[in-house]
Amino acid sequence: MSVLVSFVVLLVSFFVAEKMLDGMELKGGLGSRVIVGLLFAVLNAFLGPALFAAIGIGTLGLGFLFSFLTRLVATAIVLKIVDALTDRLKVKDFKTAFLAALLMSVTTSVCEVVIGMIQR
């Protein structure tokens, strides 16, 4: 999948999470959403794997065993960091961030399946 398509899928996943969760709000128009998406993408690309590894090691390997949950926790932490860095994204608490990470993961997976079917 191209970088542009992946980024659009990320923006769609933010939209779905925002609409389904009361505790998550993206302020502003499309420009603000693109900025939040870019900030999240960059931080998640660099911090996500580091957080995953730290959680995996910190839990004495259980984090690696339950890697799906560990990735969700790492994504939720990145969401809270983005929330702290910009006033364009508001995430009420860690529970909301975790649910947003879960919704974003599901939305991304569904979009990838749909795009794969279209490309065939």
Order of alpha helices (4+ residues) and beta strands (2+ residues): alpha-beta-alpha-alpha-alpha-beta-alpha
